[in-house]
Amino acid sequence: MFLAKSIAQKSKALYIDELVFQDINETKLNIYGKMAKQVAFRLNPQLKFVLTGDPVDALRNADYVITTIRVGEDEMRVRDERIALSYGVLGQETTGAAGFSFAMRSIPALKEYCEIIKKYSSPCVKVFNFTNPAGVVSQALRDMGYDFTYGICDAPSGMLRSFAKLYNTDPVNITGECYGLNHLSFFNSIKLCGKEILPELIENDEAYRKTDMRYFDKELLRQRKSILNEYLYYFYYREKAVENILKSPKTRGELICEVNKNMTAELSKMNVENDFDACLDIFCKWYGVRESNYMAEETGIRKNSDWHFDIYGEDDGGYAGVALEYIKNAQSGTKGTMIMCIPNNGAVEGLSDDDVIEVSCDVSKDGCTAHKFGRVDEQNLEIIRRVKIYERLASKAIREKDRQAAVEALTLHPLVNSYSLACGLTEKYIELNRKYTGEWK
């Protein structure tokens, strides 16, 4: 529904005349797809909205594609994370060891979709990948030659919007310079109306209460001279994260699985077309549970704000907003700045040109160009390089079904950091995903 709302609100300005939602899960397509269609119709009745289970129908002549898939659904996420935790290792499906298992399923599936896109979509198609773990997945897609793919994430832009709210200003007045990897990035500059405010933000006690700076100690940000992506909590507070999760009655994956099952069970008894508002109330109830518990198990910090979905209110668009910002700049002939996952190409010294990084970049009708950061903080670069080597090896392992590369990747991962643990995790994940990946060498 978020995606449908964002696109429908901006469809006329962006000359989007047709929107197609595709899902291989017929039950979810008939519930959430129909709810999304209702949202789009209320905002723009002229927008052609199609629901289909056929990827060829969905991708035929498409100019832009947003991919967010979950092979194995929520139940496999639970198993991914519990296997890691059984070794005393962080599970977390993007930054943790469970992300490797998720990528084992995501990458082959996205390869199939990319081949369909090459055959049936527009010759100038752009694919925005939001499928997790976005870092490994984006690297693998580029490694396979799918240079029409871009990784997107709403975490950095969400952080900037939270600063705009903190300063009670329009989000267009807050800008930031970001470098790193997906879920492992650093802002080394935050400006308000062109004035640098990063040092004062780091000292601002209110920012630690009202933004995702809440997960970090002030002294850490002083040392890093940066604002940290919230997922860096798992690296800088690793043992606390694992301890908190193990003490919690449910992992994040188990909570999401329970929420989605309950929500789908309730909505399956409803008629979306005839009783949409009641369906929306059910959706909001369960999604509010999900949002209020974001990172709560891992950090012990719960958000206090209420959550609701306003169909007609302007919003940030989430990850759809990132994709739509790209489309706006590409079509308007103007140049805009945004944060995306693209090849480094000399943006950050110490990384290879073909390393996919998360970075501030300029987007125009001529393409996407990363800002030049040159030499960055040595300690920040060290953790980026370590995780980037993991991502490159993970890409190789999954693309080639190479057991040795998988062990090397997980051994180097800072949140595993052990050859013996990596061996055990590799075997467990190969066995878990055998029906999706087949045999490994």
C-alpha positions, 0 to 999 in steps of 0.5 A: 500500500505504501508503494501504491500510495507514493506512485499514485500521488506522483504518477501524473507529475512523473507521467506514469500511466500504468502500475502493475503489481505482481506476486506469486502468492495468490492469497497475498495478491488478492488481499494486499494487492487489492488493498493497494489497488484501492489506495491508488484508485482513491488517489488517481482513478485514471491510473491503470492498475493491474494485478497479476501472478505472471512475471512476464505480464508484469514486466512486459514493456516496463520502464521502471521495476521495483523488486522486493521479494522474500523467497521462502517467506517469513518462516525461512527468515525465522530459521535463518536467524535461529541457526545463527543464534544457535552458534551465538552469532547475530542472526539479523537478516541483513547485517548478520549471518542470516543475511547470507542465507537470505541472499542464497535464495534472493540472488538466484530468484532475482537473476531469473527476474532480471533475465525476464526483464532483459527479454521483455522490458523496455530497452532503457529499463531501470531496476530498483532493488529493495530485496534484502540483504541489499548490499550482497544482492546489489553486488551480485546483480552487478557482478552478473552484468545486470548494470541496469540495477540499483540498490535502494534503501530508505534508511539514510533518507529517513535519517535526514527526514528525522533531522528535518523534523527535529529542526522543525523545517522542510525536509528539502532544507536538510542535506547530507553526504553519505558514504559506506555500504547498505546498512553500514554507512556514515554521514560525514556532513549534515547541512541545514539550509547550507550551514554545517550542523553535524558537530552540533547534532552530535552534541544535541541530546534531543537528537538521541531521544527523537531520532535513530541516533538513540541507538548510540552513545554520544562519545562513539559519534564524537570518535567517529565524527559521523552520524551512523546508520542505525544498523551499525548498532549491530557492529558497535554493540555486537554482544549487547545485541546478541544478548538482548535477542537471546533474552527476548521471547521472540526474534524480530523474524518471529515477531514479523512472522506472527504479525503477518500471519495474524494480519493475513488471517483476519483480512482473509475473512474480509472483502477488500473491495466492499469493506476497504476501510475496515480492512485498512483498520486491521492493517494499521493495527498489525503494522503498528505492532510491527513498527513499535517493535522495530529494533526493540528486541536487539536494543531494548529501546522501544519507539513511543510514537503511534503509527497510522496510514493516511491515504491522502496525506503527503509522506516521504514515500519510503523506499518507493520515494527513493525510486521515484526521486530517481525517476523525477530527476531522470525525466525532468532534465534537472540534476538531483542529489540522492543516496543509492547503491551504485558502483564506487568508481573512485568515489571512496579511496581504498575500495575497488571501482566495481565495489557497490557502495551506498553513497550520495550521488547526482542523478540526471537524465544522463545517469547516476554519478557518485560524489567524490569522498577521496580518503575517508576516516581510517577506522570507518574505512576499515569496517567498510572494507571488511564487510565489502570483502565479505559481500564480494566473497558472498556474491562469488559463493552464491553465484558459483555455489562455492562452499569454500568461498562461503566459508571465507566470506563468513570467516571475514564477516565482523559479526562471525569472525571465526573459521570454525563458526563459518564452517558450521554456518555454511553447512547449515545454510547449504542444507537449509536452502538445498531445495532452493539452490540445489547442490553446492561444490 
